Amino acid sequence: MEDWNVKWYQFTEHPGSDSCWSLSTGPDGRIYAAACCELQPGQTVKLVRYDQQNDVLEYLFNLDEMVEDPRDSGRATQCKIHYSFAPSMSDGIMYMATHLSGPPVDQPSYSPWGSWHDEKRCFRGSALLAFDTKTDKVLWWDTLIAKEGCRCLVHDEERSLLYALTYPRDHMIVYDLKKRQTRDIGRIGSVNSQVLFLDDKHRVWTSSDYGHIIRYDPQKDRMETSPYVLPHNPEFQNGWHSVFYDAVASPEGGCVYAVTWIAQPRLMRIWLNEGDWGHVEDIGSTTQDRDPTLSCDTFLDHCGGLVFGAEQTQ
């Protein structure tokens, strides 16, 4: 088994950063990260890029400055990018959308529900930004979702469309990059899925908070709900809260591997084009067995994500 050298890169030039939700290869082949400040009052997310040649981090810009939403405005801040990098391979643009949770500069915490009608405190909305990785310039920005954050983002490059899930209302929206317009497709539930993925028919897949696959078909312009519940532990789960946490396409094509969120998450393989709703294989639990009669923090079982290695092992 090959040994891997691991090195820690701290966000030293953004010391208030308390989390990193997004790490992505850009269309230029370089690694981009979001140095987030999701719990710090009056802070913002900073875009960071790894310089492999010099083995250092480059700090590119503060999001609040680029989208004209100052962190000290008194509103909830542009504090993080949450699973919302979307590279465009054809033109070298990295799209990114912001999420909420960072409190105003003079408050200890932020509630999107409690501040929904407060014009001075309410989150302005998820900011969508187009960054040209060839020139290192921000080309434009727009408000993707008013008052709400973007939980996750996926790019249908052939059709110049971005799909996103909103928080807290848990709606699916589509953004037309040519028209620069957002359209609300509809509500999914109350607990966000953490991932969206596309198939070869341009359908958009996610899941609901009751463990059902949700699929938007652009040909029908309609969201559909699978009658089947995603795999879960039958001893103490009924599928509720079995939302997708991460998904990765098989390098060979034809199927997607996905994992559900916390509370003994399950790994599954989904053959998207088999039958009306694809064929879902339950591969099993991603974490250790435990006594379900004993209480524990659900994050003890948390599966942080999925990736294929160079030898195509997940």
SETIKE-993989 format. One record per residue: residue number from 1; chain; x, y, z of N, C-alpha, C, O in turn. Coordinates in pm, whole numbers, plus 50000, padded with zeros to 5 digits. Example, Ala and Ser with C-alpha at 12.3 -4.5 7.8 and 13.67 -1.06 7.14 Angstrom:
2
     n   chain    n.c1    n.c2    n.c3   ca.c1   ca.c2   ca.c3    c.c1    c.c2    c.c3    o.c1    o.c2    o.c3
     1       A   51319   49431   50780   51230   49550   50780   51320   49670   50780   51424   49668   50846
     2       A   51285   49775   50708   51367   49894   50714   51290   50003   50787   51341   50114   50804
% end
This chain:
314
     n   chain    n.c1    n.c2    n.c3   ca.c1   ca.c2   ca.c3    c.c1    c.c2    c.c3    o.c1    o.c2    o.c3
     1       A   50084   49880   50000   50000   50000   50000   50088   50125   50000   50180   50137   50081
     2       A   50060   50216   49911   50141   50336   49897   50123   50429   50016   50011   50451   50063
     3       A   50235   50483   50065   50230   50581   50174   50198   50719   50118   50242   50756   50010
     4       A   50119   50792   50195   50080   50927   50155   50136   51027   50256   50120   51010   50377
     5       A   50201   51130   50205   50249   51236   50291   50138   51338   50311   50078   51386   50215
     6       A   50111   51371   50435   50004   51463   50469   50064   51590   50528   50152   51584   50614
     7       A   50017   51705   50481   50067   51832   50532   49948   51923   50562   49851   51928   50487
     8       A   49957   51993   50672   49851   52083   50718   49879   52224   50668   49989   52276   50686
     9       A   49778   52285   50604   49790   52423   50557   49687   52507   50631   49567   52499   50604
    10       A   49733   52586   50724   49644   52670   50803   49617   52801   50731   49704   52854   50662
    11       A   49494   52852   50747   49458   52979   50685   49516   53095   50768   49442   53169   50833
    12       A   49647   53108   50764   49714   53205   50849   49680   53350   50813   49684   53437   50900
    13       A   49648   53376   50688   49616   53513   50647   49466   53542   50658   49419   53649   50617
    14       A   49393   53448   50713   49252   53470   50745   49226   53406   50880   49151   53308   50889
    15       A   49288   53459   50985   49289   53393   51116   49152   53375   51179   49136   53290   51267
    16       A   49053   53452   51137   48919   53435   51192   48844   53317   51133   48735   53283   51179
    17       A   48901   53254   51033   48834   53141   50967   48812   53027   51064   48902   52988   51138
    18       A   48689   52973   51064   48655   52864   51157   48610   52737   51086   48576   52640   51153
    19       A   48608   52736   50955   48564   52617   50882   48603   52628   50736   48634   52736   50686
    20       A   48600   52514   50668   48623   52510   50523   48527   52407   50466   48548   52287   50479
    21       A   48421   52455   50401   48317   52367   50350   48338   52329   50204   48284   52229   50157
    22       A   48417   52407   50133   48431   52382   49989   48577   52372   49949   48658   52460   49979
    23       A   48609   52263   49883   48742   52238   49827   48719   52180   49689   48650   52079   49674
    24       A   48775   52243   49587   48741   52201   49451   48859   52224   49356   48935   52320   49372
    25       A   48873   52135   49260   48963   52159   49149   48898   52260   49055   48783   52243   49016
    26       A   48972   52363   49020   48919   52464   48930   48933   52422   48785   48995   52319   48756
    27       A   48876   52498   48693   48889   52464   48551   49033   52477   48502   49066   52427   48394
    28       A   49119   52542   48580   49260   52556   48547   49345   52444   48608   49467   52445   48593
    29       A   49282   52349   48677   49354   52237   48736   49412   52267   48872   49473   52178   48932
    30       A   49395   52389   48923   49445   52424   49055   49336   52404   49160   49218   52399   49128
    31       A   49379   52393   49286   49288   52364   49395   49242   52493   49462   49324   52577   49499
    32       A   49110   52508   49476   49050   52625   49538   48980   52584   49667   48923   52475   49677
    33       A   48985   52672   49764   48922   52647   49893   48852   52773   49941   48888   52884   49902
    34       A   48752   52754   50027   48679   52865   50087   48714   52871   50235   48677   52782   50312
    35       A   48786   52976   50275   48818   52997   50416   48701   53071   50478   48689   53193   50464
    36       A   48613   52998   50547   48484   53050   50593   48492   53103   50735   48580   53067   50813
    37       A   48398   53190   50768   48382   53244   50903   48235   53232   50941   48165   53333   50955
    38       A   48187   53109   50957   48043   53089   50972   47988   53124   51110   47867   53140   51125
    39       A   48074   53136   51210   48026   53167   51345   48081   53298   51399   48046   53338   51510
    40       A   48164   53364   51324   48228   53488   51370   48143   53609   51329   48113   53626   51211
    41       A   48105   53693   51424   48028   53814   51389   48109   53908   51299   48228   53931   51321
    42       A   48042   53960   51198   48102   54061   51112   48225   54016   51036   48320   54094   51022
    43       A   48227   53892   50987   48341   53842   50909   48292   53794   50772   48173   53797   50743
    44       A   48386   53751   50688   48351   53710   50553   48435   53590   50510   48537   53560   50573
    45       A   48392   53524   50405   48469   53414   50347   48575   53472   50253   48552   53573   50186
    46       A   48689   53407   50250   48800   53448   50163   48830   53333   50066   48836   53217   50107
    47       A   48849   53366   49938   48884   53264   49839   49034   53239   49844   49116   53331   49840
    48       A   49069   53109   49854   49208   53067   49867   49241   52968   49756   49156   52888   49716
    49       A   49365   52973   49709   49409   52880   49604   49547   52823   49642   49632   52894   49696
    50       A   49565   52697   49614   49693   52632   49645   49790   52648   49528   49760   52611   49415
    51       A   49906   52704   49558   50015   52720   49461   50107   52600   49477   50190   52595   49568
    52       A   50092   52503   49388   50167   52378   49401   50316   52400   49378   50399   52335   49442
    53       A   50351   52488   49287   50492   52510   49254   50571   52561   49375   50683   52517   49400
    54       A   50511   52655   49448   50578   52712   49564   50530   52653   49696   50580   52689   49803
    55       A   50434   52562   49689   50380   52493   49806   50330   52592   49911   50363   52582   50029
    56       A   50249   52688   49865   50192   52788   49955   50046   52814   49916   50002   52775   49808
    57       A   49974   52879   50005   49837   52920   49976   49836   53064   49926   49905   53150   49980
    58       A   49757   53088   49821   49735   53223   49772   49599   53271   49823   49499   53200   49813
    59       A   49596   53391   49877   49472   53449   49926   49423   53549   49823   49483   53655   49806
    60       A   49315   53515   49753   49276   53588   49633   49192   53712   49663   49224   53821   49616
    61       A   49084   53696   49739   49001   53812   49771   48899   53777   49878   48871   53660   49905
    62       A   48843   53883   49938   48732   53870   50032   48602   53880   49954   48586   53969   49871
    63       A   48510   53788   49981   48385   53786   49905   48300   53910   49930   48237   53961   49838
    64       A   48298   53959   50053   48212   54074   50083   48250   54196   50000   48163   54273   49959
    65       A   48379   54213   49976   48425   54327   49897   48388   54311   49751   48350   54409   49685
    66       A   48398   54190   49700   48371   54167   49559   48222   54179   49524   48188   54213   49411
    67       A   48135   54150   49621   47991   54153   49592   47922   54272   49660   47799   54277   49668
    68       A   48001   54366   49708   47950   54492   49761   47849   54472   49875   47743   54535   49878
    69       A   47885   54383   49967   47802   54356   50084   47893   54355   50206   47928   54248   50256
    70       A   47932   54474   50257   48033   54485   50361   48000   54404   50485   47885   54398   50528
    71       A   48102   54342   50541   48083   54256   50657   48038   54332   50781   47981   54273   50873
    72       A   48062   54464   50784   48022   54545   50900   47896   54626   50875   47872   54728   50940
    73       A   47814   54580   50779   47693   54654   50741   47583   54647   50846   47490   54729   50844
    74       A   47591   54551   50938   47483   54527   51033   47391   54414   50991   47307   54369   51069
    75       A   47408   54367   50866   47332   54250   50819   47412   54123   50845   47531   54126   50876
    76       A   47342   54010   50832   47412   53882   50831   47513   53883   50716   47488   53944   50612
    77       A   47625   53817   50735   47740   53834   50647   47751   53728   50536   47690   53621   50542
    78       A   47830   53764   50435   47867   53670   50329   47982   53585   50385   48099   53608   50354
    79       A   47946   53488   50469   48045   53424   50556   48105   53295   50501   48212   53254   50546
    80       A   48039   53230   50405   48092   53101   50362   48042   53062   50223   47943   53114   50172
    81       A   48115   52969   50164   48075   52901   50041   48058   52754   50080   48153   52690   50124
    82       A   47938   52703   50065   47904   52571   50118   47874   52475   50002   47765   52480   49945
    83       A   47969   52390   49966   47953   52295   49855   47903   52365   49729   47817   52313   49657
    84       A   47957   52483   49703   47901   52565   49595   48009   52626   49506   47997   52741   49465
    85       A   48114   52549   49476   48204   52579   49366   48152   52506   49243   48114   52389   49251
    86       A   48151   52574   49129   48104   52511   49005   48195   52552   48891   48174   52657   48831
    87       A   48297   52470   48858   48390   52505   48751   48327   52493   48613   48247   52403   48587
    88       A   48364   52584   48525   48321   52582   48386   48444   52552   48301   48530   52639   48284
    89       A   48452   52431   48247   48573   52387   48179   48594   52455   48044   48707   52468   47998
    90       A   48487   52498   47979   48499   52553   47844   48560   52692   47840   48625   52728   47742
    91       A   48540   52771   47945   48589   52910   47943   48676   52947   48063   48718   53062   48075
    92       A   48704   52850   48151   48794   52876   48262   48735   52955   48377   48809   53007   48460
    93       A   48604   52964   48383   48539   53040   48490   48505   52947   48606   48455   52837   48587
    94       A   48534   52994   48725   48490   52924   48846   48374   53002   48905   48390   53115   48951
    95       A   48255   52940   48903   48139   53000   48966   48138   52959   49113   48179   52848   49149
    96       A   48090   53049   49198   48078   53018   49341   47960   53095   49397   47930   53206   49353
    97       A   47893   53036   49494   47776   53098   49556   47789   53092   49706   47837   52992   49760
    98       A   47747   53197   49775   47765   53206   49920   47646   53151   49996   47536   53137   49943
    99       A   47672   53120   50123   47573   53066   50214   47567   53156   50338   47651   53243   50355
   100       A   47467   53134   50422   47451   53217   50541   47479   53139   50669   47489   53016   50667
   101       A   47492   53211   50778   47502   53167   50918   47582   53266   50999   47563   53275   51120
   102       A   47671   53342   50934   47752   53439   51005   47668   53554   51058   47594   53616   50982
   103       A   47677   53583   51188   47595   53689   51246   47644   53829   51210   47760   53847   51173
   104       A   47555   53929   51221   47596   54068   51202   47709   54105   51298   47732   54036   51398
   105       A   47777   54213   51266   47896   54252   51340   47870   54275   51489   47961   54261   51570
   106       A   47746   54311   51526   47716   54344   51665   47619   54246   51731   47556   54279   51831
   107       A   47608   54124   51674   47522   54023   51733   47597   53892   51748   47686   53863   51668
   108       A   47563   53811   51851   47636   53686   51874   47597   53572   51781   47674   53479   51761
   109       A   47478   53580   51723   47431   53472   51636   47328   53528   51538   47282   53642   51551
   110       A   47292   53445   51440   47197   53489   51338   47093   53381   51312   47127   53264   51296
   111       A   46967   53420   51309   46857   53330   51273   46792   53381   51146   46735   53491   51147
   112       A   46797   53305   51037   46733   53352   50915   46582   53364   50927   46520   53447   50860
   113       A   46521   53281   51015   46377   53289   51035   46342   53414   51118   46250   53488   51084
   114       A   46416   53435   51225   46386   53546   51313   46411   53682   51250   46351   53781   51291
   115       A   46500   53687   51150   46534   53816   51088   46479   53830   50946   46518   53920   50872
   116       A   46388   53741   50909   46341   53736   50771   46283   53871   50723   46308   53912   50610
   117       A   46209   53939   50809   46144   54064   50770   46218   54188   50822   46167   54300   50813
   118       A   46336   54168   50874   46415   54279   50927   46512   54326   50818   46614   54261   50793
   119       A   46483   54437   50756   46564   54485   50644   46706   54519   50686   46798   54512   50605
   120       A   46726   54557   50812   46858   54596   50859   46944   54477   50898   47067   54486   50897
   121       A   46881   54365   50933   46955   54249   50980   46954   54131   50882   47045   54048   50883
   122       A   46852   54124   50801   46832   54008   50713   46950   53989   50617   47005   54086   50564
   123       A   46987   53865   50595   47088   53830   50495   47043   53883   50358   46930   53859   50316
   124       A   47130   53955   50291   47091   54012   50162   47056   53903   50061   46965   53919   49980
   125       A   47128   53795   50068   47101   53683   49978   47230   53620   49929   47337   53680   49935
   126       A   47219   53497   49880   47335   53426   49827   47391   53502   49708   47318   53534   49614
   127       A   47519   53531   49712   47585   53603   49603   47652   53503   49510   47732   53421   49553
   128       A   47619   53510   49383   47682   53428   49281   47792   53510   49214   47768   53623   49170
   129       A   47910   53453   49206   48025   53526   49155   48093   53444   49046   48109   53323   49060
   130       A   48133   53512   48938   48204   53448   48827   48349   53494   48828   48379   53611   48803
   131       A   48441   53400   48857   48583   53430   48867   48657   53367   48749   48650   53246   48729
   132       A   48727   53450   48672   48803   53403   48556   48939   53354   48604   49023   53435   48643
   133       A   48960   53224   48600   49086   53167   48649   49203   53193   48555   49318   53171   48593
   134       A   49176   53238   48432   49285   53269   48338   49346   53406   48367   49465   53427   48347
   135       A   49264   53498   48413   49310   53635   48437   49308   53673   48585   49356   53780   48622
   136       A   49253   53585   48669   49238   53611   48812   49154   53736   48838   49182   53814   48928
   137       A   49050   53753   48758   48960   53867   48775   48816   53821   48796   48772   53722   48737
   138       A   48745   53894   48880   48602   53871   48897   48529   53939   48782   48539   54060   48764
   139       A   48458   53860   48703   48391   53914   48585   48260   53983   48620   48229   54089   48566
   140       A   48184   53922   48710   48055   53978   48751   48004   53904   48873   48054   53798   48908
   141       A   47904   53962   48936   47835   53895   49045   47686   53929   49036   47646   54026   48971
   142       A   47606   53847   49103   47461   53867   49102   47406   53808   49233   47470   53723   49295
   143       A   47290   53851   49273   47222   53788   49385   47148   53666   49333   47052   53677   49256
   144       A   47194   53550   49375   47136   53424   49326   47002   53396   49392   46906   53359   49324
   145       A   46995   53412   49526   46874   53380   49602   46855   53490   49707   46936   53499   49800
   146       A   46752   53570   49695   46728   53677   49792   46696   53619   49930   46615   53527   49941
   147       A   46759   53672   50033   46738   53640   50174   46786   53501   50215   46790   53471   50334
   148       A   46821   53416   50120   46857   53278   50152   47000   53247   50112   47061   53317   50030
   149       A   47053   53140   50171   47184   53091   50136   47176   52979   50034   47069   52923   50010
   150       A   47289   52948   49974   47299   52840   49876   47367   52722   49943   47485   52730   49977
   151       A   47294   52614   49961   47348   52495   50027   47443   52418   49934   47548   52371   49977
   152       A   47406   52406   49806   47491   52336   49710   47458   52384   49570   47351   52439   49545
   153       A   47551   52363   49479   47542   52420   49344   47595   52318   49245   47693   52249   49272
   154       A   47529   52307   49129   47578   52220   49023   47560   52291   48889   47465   52367   48870
   155       A   47652   52265   48796   47658   52337   48669   47624   52243   48554   47694   52144   48532
   156       A   47519   52274   48480   47490   52207   48353   47557   52291   48245   47497   52385   48191
   157       A   47681   52257   48215   47761   52342   48126   47707   52346   47985   47714   52449   47919
   158       A   47653   52234   47936   47602   52230   47799   47485   52326   47780   47467   52379   47670
   159       A   47407   52349   47885   47289   52434   47873   47305   52569   47945   47210   52646   47954
   160       A   47425   52595   47996   47454   52723   48064   47355   52749   48178   47300   52858   48191
   161       A   47335   52646   48262   47243   52657   48374   47315   52617   48503   47400   52528   48504
   162       A   47280   52685   48611   47323   52648   48745   47200   52609   48826   47099   52679   48824
   163       A   47209   52497   48897   47102   52455   48987   47152   52466   49130   47269   52440   49158
   164       A   47063   52506   49221   47101   52524   49361   46987   52484   49452   46871   52480   49411
   165       A   47022   52454   49579   46924   52433   49685   46933   52549   49782   47042   52587   49824
   166       A   46818   52606   49816   46816   52722   49904   46802   52680   50050   46745   52575   50082
   167       A   46856   52765   50138   46840   52747   50282   46799   52881   50342   46865   52981   50315
   168       A   46692   52887   50425   46631   52773   50496   46507   52712   50432   46456   52613   50484
   169       A   46457   52765   50322   46327   52718   50273   46334   52589   50193   46231   52529   50163
   170       A   46454   52544   50159   46474   52417   50090   46398   52410   49957   46319   52319   49934
   171       A   46422   52508   49872   46369   52509   49736   46482   52476   49638   46598   52505   49665
   172       A   46446   52417   49525   46540   52403   49415   46519   52520   49320   46406   52552   49283
   173       A   46629   52583   49281   46620   52693   49186   46714   52666   49068   46808   52588   49079
   174       A   46686   52732   48956   46774   52724   48839   46810   52865   48797   46724   52954   48793
   175       A   46936   52885   48766   46986   53016   48724   47036   53005   48581   47124   52924   48551
   176       A   46980   53086   48492   47020   53089   48352   47137   53184   48337   47121   53305   48355
   177       A   47254   53132   48304   47374   53214   48295   47371   53311   48177   47434   53417   48184
   178       A   47300   53277   48072   47291   53367   47956   47196   53482   47984   47224   53597   47948
   179       A   47084   53452   48048   46985   53556   48078   47011   53625   48211   46955   53731   48238
   180       A   47096   53563   48295   47122   53611   48430   46992   53624   48508   46963   53728   48568
   181       A   46914   53515   48506   46784   53513   48572   46770   53386   48656   46817   53278   48617
   182       A   46704   53401   48771   46676   53288   48861   46530   53249   48851   46442   53334   48840
   183       A   46504   53117   48854   46366   53069   48856   46352   52964   48966   46436   52874   48978
   184       A   46247   52975   49044   46218   52883   49152   46144   52762   49096   46036   52776   49040
   185       A   46204   52643   49110   46141   52521   49059   46041   52465   49158   45939   52408   49117
   186       A   46068   52479   49288   45972   52431   49387   46039   52387   49516   46161   52373   49523
   187       A   45955   52366   49617   46002   52326   49750   46021   52175   49757   45944   52098   49699
   188       A   46126   52134   49831   46155   51992   49849   46110   51943   49985   46041   51842   49995
   189       A   46149   52013   50091   46114   51970   50225   46158   52071   50327   46152   52192   50303
   190       A   46204   52022   50442   46247   52110   50550   46392   52091   50589   46450   52178   50656
   191       A   46454   51981   50550   46594   51954   50579   46668   51941   50447   46639   51852   50367
   192       A   46763   52030   50425   46834   52031   50297   46915   51906   50271   46984   51855   50359
   193       A   46906   51856   50149   47011   51769   50098   47136   51854   50081   47128   51976   50069
   194       A   47252   51788   50081   47379   51861   50069   47439   51851   49930   47550   51898   49907
   195       A   47367   51790   49838   47429   51765   49708   47325   51762   49597   47211   51721   49618
   196       A   47367   51806   49480   47293   51792   49355   47385   51727   49253   47505   51756   49252
   197       A   47332   51640   49169   47414   51587   49060   47328   51566   48936   47206   51551   48944
   198       A   47395   51566   48822   47329   51558   48691   47350   51422   48628   47449   51354   48657
   199       A   47256   51382   48542   47277   51263   48461   47293   51303   48315   47292   51422   48283
   200       A   47308   51205   48227   47334   51236   48086   47210   51286   48013   47218   51323   47896
   201       A   47095   51287   48081   46973   51343   48023   46944   51483   48077   46836   51538   48058
   202       A   47042   51540   48145   47033   51674   48203   46932   51681   48318   46888   51789   48356
   203       A   46895   51566   48373   46808   51566   48491   46893   51593   48616   47010   51556   48622
   204       A   46832   51658   48713   46900   51696   48836   46848   51610   48950   46727   51602   48972
   205       A   46940   51546   49024   46904   51451   49128   46943   51505   49265   47048   51566   49282
   206       A   46857   51481   49362   46888   51510   49502   46797   51420   49586   46748   51319   49536
   207       A   46775   51455   49713   46689   51372   49798   46614   51460   49895   46653   51573   49923
   208       A   46504   51407   49946   46422   51481   50041   46455   51441   50184   46530   51346   50207
   209       A   46398   51514   50280   46425   51485   50421   46354   51358   50469   46378   51314   50581
   210       A   46270   51300   50389   46209   51171   50423   46274   51055   50349   46219   50945   50345
   211       A   46391   51079   50290   46470   50971   50234   46430   50927   50095   46468   50818   50051
   212       A   46355   51010   50023   46316   50976   49887   46403   51053   49787   46438   51168   49809
   213       A   46437   50988   49678   46508   51057   49570   46414   51159   49507   46298   51130   49478
   214       A   46466   51278   49486   46394   51384   49414   46468   51409   49283   46591   51415   49280
   215       A   46393   51423   49176   46455   51443   49045   46381   51552   48968   46258   51548   48956
   216       A   46456   51648   48917   46397   51750   48830   46429   51713   48686   46545   51696   48648
   217       A   46323   51701   48606   46337   51669   48464   46309   51795   48383   46194   51840   48377
   218       A   46412   51855   48319   46389   51979   48244   46298   51961   48123   46236   52058   48077
   219       A   46288   51838   48070   46197   51815   47958   46052   51829   48002   45968   51881   47928
   220       A   46023   51783   48122   45887   51793   48177   45869   51922   48257   45756   51961   48287
   221       A   45979   51987   48292   45980   52104   48380   45904   52074   48509   45814   52148   48550
   222       A   45943   51963   48570   45870   51919   48690   45964   51840   48781   46048   51763   48735
   223       A   45949   51862   48912   46018   51777   49009   45934   51654   49037   45812   51662   49050
   224       A   46002   51540   49046   45935   51413   49070   45994   51349   49196   46110   51371   49229
   225       A   45913   51269   49265   45955   51205   49389   45948   51053   49375   45845   50998   49337
   226       A   46058   50987   49406   46060   50842   49400   45971   50783   49509   45963   50839   49619
   227       A   45903   50670   49482   45823   50605   49586   45908   50526   49685   45857   50478   49786
   228       A   46037   50511   49656   46123   50426   49738   46204   50511   49837   46239   50625   49809
   229       A   46231   50451   49952   46312   50517   50055   46457   50471   50040   46484   50354   50018
   230       A   46549   50565   50054   46691   50533   50042   46734   50438   50154   46671   50434   50259
   231       A   46841   50361   50132   46888   50266   50234   46918   50335   50367   46970   50446   50372
   232       A   46882   50265   50475   46905   50314   50611   46909   50194   50704   46875   50083   50664
   233       A   46949   50216   50827   46954   50109   50926   46813   50081   50977   46756   50167   51044
   234       A   46756   49965   50949   46617   49938   50989   46598   49921   51139   46485   49920   51187
   235       A   46708   49907   51213   46695   49886   51357   46645   50011   51429   46571   50002   51526
   236       A   46686   50129   51381   46646   50251   51451   46620   50369   51358   46612   50483   51404
   237       A   46607   50343   51228   46580   50450   51133   46464   50413   51042   46441   50295   51014
   238       A   46391   50514   50996   46284   50490   50900   46307   50563   50769   46219   50565   50682
   239       A   46424   50624   50753   46456   50697   50632   46450   50848   50649   46501   50922   50566
   240       A   46387   50894   50758   46380   51037   50781   46521   51093   50804   46602   51034   50875
   241       A   46547   51205   50743   46676   51273   50750   46782   51203   50665   46900   51238   50675
   242       A   46744   51105   50583   46841   51039   50496   46861   51122   50369   46829   51078   50258
   243       A   46914   51240   50388   46944   51325   50272   47085   51293   50223   47170   51250   50301
   244       A   47109   51313   50094   47243   51293   50041   47340   51393   50104   47310   51512   50117
   245       A   47457   51342   50142   47561   51431   50192   47670   51453   50087   47725   51563   50077
   246       A   47700   51350   50011   47797   51366   49902   47768   51261   49797   47708   51157   49825
   247       A   47812   51288   49676   47796   51194   49565   47912   51213   49468   47960   51325   49449
   248       A   47957   51103   49409   48067   51111   49313   48040   51010   49202   48002   50896   49227
   249       A   48060   51055   49079   48036   50969   48963   48149   50867   48950   48265   50899   48972
   250       A   48114   50745   48913   48214   50643   48886   48297   50682   48765   48240   50727   48665
   251       A   48429   50668   48769   48512   50701   48652   48474   50621   48528   48493   50667   48416
   252       A   48421   50499   48548   48381   50418   48434   48248   50464   48374   48212   50424   48263
   253       A   48176   50549   48448   48047   50597   48400   47934   50501   48433   47957   50386   48470
   254       A   47813   50551   48420   47696   50466   48436   47635   50469   48575   47516   50445   48590
   255       A   47715   50497   48677   47661   50496   48812   47723   50608   48896   47826   50666   48861
   256       A   47655   50635   49007   47699   50736   49102   47705   50672   49240   47615   50598   49278
   257       A   47811   50699   49313   47820   50657   49452   47774   50773   49539   47811   50888   49514
   258       A   47693   50744   49639   47641   50849   49726   47641   50801   49870   47639   50681   49898
   259       A   47645   50898   49961   47641   50868   50103   47540   50962   50169   47526   51077   50128
   260       A   47470   50911   50270   47371   50992   50341   47435   51064   50458   47550   51038   50494
   261       A   47358   51154   50517   47409   51243   50621   47393   51183   50761   47287   51130   50793
   262       A   47494   51190   50842   47505   51154   50983   47412   51040   51028   47341   50982   50947
   263       A   47413   51011   51157   47333   50904   51218   47349   50772   51142   47254   50722   51082
   264       A   47470   50717   51145   47507   50593   51076   47474   50600   50926   47383   50533   50879
   265       A   47549   50683   50853   47524   50701   50710   47550   50573   50631   47632   50489   50668
   266       A   47478   50562   50519   47490   50446   50431   47558   50486   50301   47538   50596   50249
   267       A   47639   50395   50250   47698   50411   50117   47614   50334   50018   47574   50221   50044
   268       A   47587   50396   49903   47505   50330   49802   47561   50358   49662   47634   50454   49639
   269       A   47523   50271   49571   47560   50286   49431   47430   50298   49352   47342   50212   49364
   270       A   47418   50403   49273   47293   50431   49202   47318   50423   49051   47397   50500   48996
   271       A   47250   50330   48986   47255   50318   48841   47139   50403   48786   47024   50360   48786
   272       A   47171   50522   48739   47070   50623   48712   46975   50588   48598   46860   50633   48598
   273       A   47020   50510   48504   46939   50485   48384   46869   50349   48384   46818   50305   48281
   274       A   46868   50283   48500   46800   50154   48509   46662   50172   48570   46649   50219   48683
   275       A   46559   50136   48495   46422   50148   48545   46376   50292   48553   46444   50384   48507
   276       A   46258   50312   48611   46201   50446   48620   46279   50537   48715   46288   50658   48693
   277       A   46337   50477   48820   46403   50557   48922   46547   50514   48948   46602   50542   49055
   278       A   46605   50448   48853   46740   50400   48874   46741   50281   48969   46642   50254   49038
   279       A   46852   50212   48972   46868   50097   49062   46963   50136   49174   47078   50170   49149
   280       A   46915   50131   49298   46994   50172   49415   47044   50047   49487   46965   49966   49534
   281       A   47177   50034   49495   47238   49924   49568   47286   49972   49705   47358   50072   49715
   282       A   47246   49903   49809   47290   49936   49945   47423   49865   49970   47427   49743   49981
   283       A   47531   49944   49978   47663   49885   50001   47689   49865   50150   47771   49782   50189
   284       A   47619   49941   50232   47630   49921   50376   47669   50047   50451   47684   50154   50393
   285       A   47684   50030   50581   47720   50142   50666   47863   50187   50638   47950   50106   50609
   286       A   47885   50318   50647   48020   50371   50626   48099   50379   50756   48217   50412   50754
   287       A   48034   50349   50867   48099   50364   50997   48087   50238   51080   48030   50138   51037
   288       A   48141   50244   51200   48147   50127   51286   48009   50087   51338   47918   50171   51346
   289       A   47994   49960   51373   47872   49915   51440   47872   49968   51583   47978   49986   51644
   290       A   47754   49992   51635   47743   50038   51775   47609   49994   51831   47520   49951   51757
   291       A   47596   50006   51961   47473   49969   52029   47372   50083   52013   47393   50190   52069
   292       A   47264   50064   51937   47169   50173   51913   47087   50213   52035   47017   50314   52032
   293       A   47095   50133   52143   47021   50169   52264   47096   50273   52347   47039   50330   52440
   294       A   47223   50298   52314   47303   50396   52386   47307   50526   52308   47336   50526   52188
   295       A   47278   50637   52373   47277   50765   52306   47419   50811   52275   47512   50781   52349
   296       A   47433   50884   52165   47563   50939   52128   47540   51055   52032   47433   51070   51973
   297       A   47641   51135   52017   47635   51246   51922   47626   51187   51781   47704   51099   51745
   298       A   47531   51236   51701   47515   51181   51566   47639   51203   51480   47664   51127   51386
   299       A   47717   51308   51511   47836   51334   51431   47948   51234   51460   48051   51236   51392
   300       A   47929   51146   51559   48024   51038   51581   48030   50948   51458   48134   50889   51429
   301       A   47918   50936   51387   47908   50848   51271   47921   50923   51139   47900   50865   51032
   302       A   47955   51048   51145   47951   51133   51026   48050   51087   50920   48166   51058   50950
   303       A   48005   51080   50794   48092   51052   50680   48113   51183   50605   48019   51239   50548
   304       A   48235   51232   50605   48262   51366   50554   48253   51385   50404   48238   51498   50359
   305       A   48263   51280   50325   48255   51298   50181   48310   51177   50107   48354   51080   50168
   306       A   48308   51185   49976   48353   51076   49889   48446   51131   49782   48430   51244   49736
   307       A   48544   51050   49742   48631   51087   49630   48690   50958   49572   48711   50861   49645
   308       A   48715   50958   49442   48785   50847   49378   48933   50880   49372   48971   50991   49336
   309       A   49017   50783   49409   49160   50800   49400   49212   50767   49263   49135   50735   49172
   310       A   49345   50776   49247   49406   50754   49117   49383   50613   49065   49378   50591   48943
   311       A   49368   50517   49156   49344   50378   49116   49195   50346   49111   49157   50229   49108
   312       A   49111   50451   49111   48966   50437   49099   48908   50356   49214   48823   50269   49194
   313       A   48954   50384   49334   48893   50325   49452   48830   50438   49531   48891   50543   49548
   314       A   48707   50417   49580   48636   50525   49647   48666   50530   49795   48613   50616   49865
% end
